């Protein structure tokens, strides 16, 4: 507003100067007409300047309102398709945003309270009618590495990889993953939030073997199970990729004489092989249960495999949701 006042004042001074010069000519009537014309022109210019500023501001406001950002709400799901968002099992997440050409655009960190309260997360990706958003949760720098993304990367560059030592993978964290493609809604000025469902990508395994002491004659030695035919990484679609690694499960005998392990997470995999070693020597190797079903590590599932060994090996499998406690009841 002050800028407009300065311009008007300056123009008025110029008019006054012109008027004084004309008055000296002596023609009073012509001078009056001329002075009135100049004053009218100055006032018109000032009015136009103010109106122009108003139009620009209004246009800018309309453009700003029309640029509606994309919006997502994170929803945590278990392997059975149930909503577990408010259970607090997801401690924050990282969103990776890709534009309509699948080029990396930005990374957004989301805290736990935002997820628990189901607050919308706005994403503004200019010049894109569609974006893809990938969410990862639970990444622990001690166990996993995630791609360091920049503007030079594309969507297929994103992956999560387990750290390993001599082919033995670290135990993965409680990882959640999700992906959604969002479409810009040009028919409304309000932001429409879309659900981004995230589900567990790791699997829980617990192993035990019965009859081993009877076969071996004692419980002496160091025992270890190995799970093989698993991959070291998960790609941008959450699918296994990368080099083959093994998962090691230390084992000890319980009070019933069964060689058991703690429940331990592994990456999802199909057609896995389970081997048992004593002091580094192979005792048995198994790929399927007593019904011929191949072993698999299913995302978000808890799998308990009980082997019976007496020179020949057979296996029973129990599969449940991650959070389910499996109880074994022995009937006399």
Secondary structure by P-SEA (a helix, b strand, c coil): caaaaaaaaaaaaaaaaaaaaaaaacaaaaaaaaaaaaaaaaaaaaaaaaaaaaaaaaaaaaaaaabbbbbbbbbbbcccccccccccccccbbbbbbcccccccbbbbbcaaaaaabbbbbbbbccccbbbbbbbccccccccccccccccccccccbbbbbbcccccccccbbbbbbbbbbbbccccbbbbbbbbbbbcbbbbbbbcccccccccccbbbbbbbbcccccccccccccccbbbbbbbbbbbcccccccccccccccccbbbbbbbcccccccccccccccbbbbbcccbbbbbbbbbcccccbbbbbbcccbbbbbbbcc
